[in-house]
Amino acid sequence: MTFIGLDGFSKGWVAVTLDGDHRSIDFISDISWLATQRFARAAIDIPIGLGDDGVRCCDQLARKKLSPHGSRVFSGGRRWLWQDFTDPDLANAEAERRGQKKVSRQLWHLGPKIMEVDGFVREQRDLDIREAHPELVFLRLNDNQPLPSKNTEEGLALRRHLLLANGFSDLDDWLTARRTRTGAKRDDVLDACAVALAARDCVGCLPEGNAPRDALGMPQQIWF
């Protein structure tokens, strides 16, 4: 069976495919690439299932599980932010008028990818595509011990070690020759590998049980 994990980067998506003992990596420009692949399940590090107020139980539970590093979970995505506005200041003015939390600049700039995935998964409901979070996967692989930031050499080295221990024997090549030709960062590759493990293993999810659904029927649940 084939499983795929995806993580976004500046020029598109890092896609890691697990097929038995075989592992491969692709750098793709558009999420619609998934529709050309044969897979049992895919997981992606992007919010799926968006509420009108930006509040999701899965984000709150993930922040709690990652404590004291809960800020590694971005929250607050709302379809109307990017459907109705092209300027973050105007979008935040509307959020304030609605009595909602403002969107951070970091989340705002993820908007195009959030909307790209949102449109795709709503059109491809027959495909098993789940939201995952790499930090939850790395926490599991590290025996539930908090990890240093992936923005440090120590944090990157630990994540690399955990993935090598889980069968990613080509990882060092992916992090050098393959990656540098694309513009993807090291943590983008590492995160895509982790999300691929979430697609294959599906050890746990937040919240557990049946997923809450947004107004368009999309699940609001994070797998790891």
Secondary structure, 3 states (H helix, E strand, C coil): CEEEEEEEECCEEEEEEEECCEEEEEEECCHHHHHHCCCCEEEECCCCCCCCCCCCHHHHHHHHHCCCCHHHCCCCCCHHHHHHCCCHHHHHHHHHHCCCCCCCHHHHHCHHHHHHHHHHHHHCCCCCEEEECHHHHHHHHCCCCCCCCCCCHHHHHHHHHHHHCCCCCCHHHHHHHHHHCCCCCHHHHHHHHHHHHHHHHCCCEECCCCCCECCCCCECCEEC
